[in-house]
Amino acid sequence: MIINESFAQRYFSGLNPIGAHIGLGTRPDTRTTIEIIGVVKDFSRRTLRDQQIETIFLHYFDQQSGDGTLFVKTRGRAESAFAPIRRAIARVDPQLPATLTVFDDQIERSLRGERMLAALSSAYGVLALLLAIIGLYGVMSFVVTQRTQEIGVRMALGASRASAVWMIVRDAGIMIVAGTLVALPAVFGLKRLVEAQLFGVTALHAPTIALAGVVLMAVSLGAAMLPAWRAATISPTEALRL
């Protein structure tokens, strides 16, 4: 038989399994007549999440099985080989059933659930970003409304529009930094839960977190600048009347 790396690591603890003999069974008198002749890397057999399953590969004719799966490598479109394969099978046994499928279609079916999960996660991420933008815009609009007279007084005393906008944006920046500092520990706390839904990447993927943080900060600052610029463009006289 051939075993995979997970099987070798579990049952041989780093020793070389090549040449060892094992048997199929759980009884003490199980005969260990099957020789291990090779070790292959772990790979996904059915889904993307079964890489660490201990797996053995027996010779097809030693299993005394009535069915099996044969993989045929073709040139060109795989569907064009269906008819010749069926004719070859019919020459051996006309009554032999043959179910043919394209390997790429099998992969596509196995990835369907993963892609659906990725699409849902992306949709929830976009929705969360929109809610954050709307919430920050509402808070900043309220803050600017409360400080409109202060902005008018500052501009009447000679402050520029840029300084008035900066005053509001600075407060928004402090809120964003504070929110980020609160969120980072939560990221570490949810690491295991998030990694259970991922494949091929870790939950603490630095480029992804950095990109998400930059996008969120840029959009949040943009949402804060709009009401700040609107307040700064009001004349000081009109601002003091509010």
C-alpha positions, 0 to 999 in steps of 0.5 A: 500500500501507499500511505499519506504524510498524515498517516505516517506522522500519526502511526510512525512518529517520524520513523521511515515507514517504507518497508513496514508491514501493517494489516487491515483490522482491529483484532490482536491476531490481524495479519500484517501482510501489507507492505508500505511501499511509498508515502505521498503528500496530503491532498484534498480528495473530496473537499478543500478541508480534508487534507489532514485525513489519514489515508491509505491507497491499496492496489485496486485488484487486491481490494476484491471490489466490484467497482472503481474509478479510472482517470483518463488523461485526454487531449483537447476537450474531455467531452470529445473522448466520451464516445471512444471510451464508451466504445472501448468499454463496450468491446470488453463488456457491452453490459458494463455500465460506464458513468463518465464525467469531466474532472474539472466539473467535479472540482467545480462542484466541490468548490461551489460551497466554498465560493458561496461562502466567500460570496456571502462573506464578501457581501457581509463585509461590504454591508458592514463597511456601509453601516460603518460609513453611515454610522460615522457620517451620522455621528460626524453630522451631529457633531458638526451641527453641535459645533457649527457656532464654534466653527463660525466664531473661529472663522470670524476670528480669522481661522481658515476653512482648512483649519476648521475642516481639520478640526473636525477631521482630527476628531474623526481620526481620533475616533477611527484610531480608538475603534481600530485599537478596540477591534485589533484584540477582537481580531486575535480573539476570533482567530480560531473561529475565522480560520475554521472558515478559511482555506489556504490563508490564515485569519491574521493575513497581514496584507488583507488586514492592512488593506481592509484597515486602509480602505475603512480609514479612507472611507471613514475620513471621506464620510467625516470630511463632507459635513466638515466642509459643509460647515466650513463653507457657511458664512460666519454670520449665518453660523452664529445665527444657528 
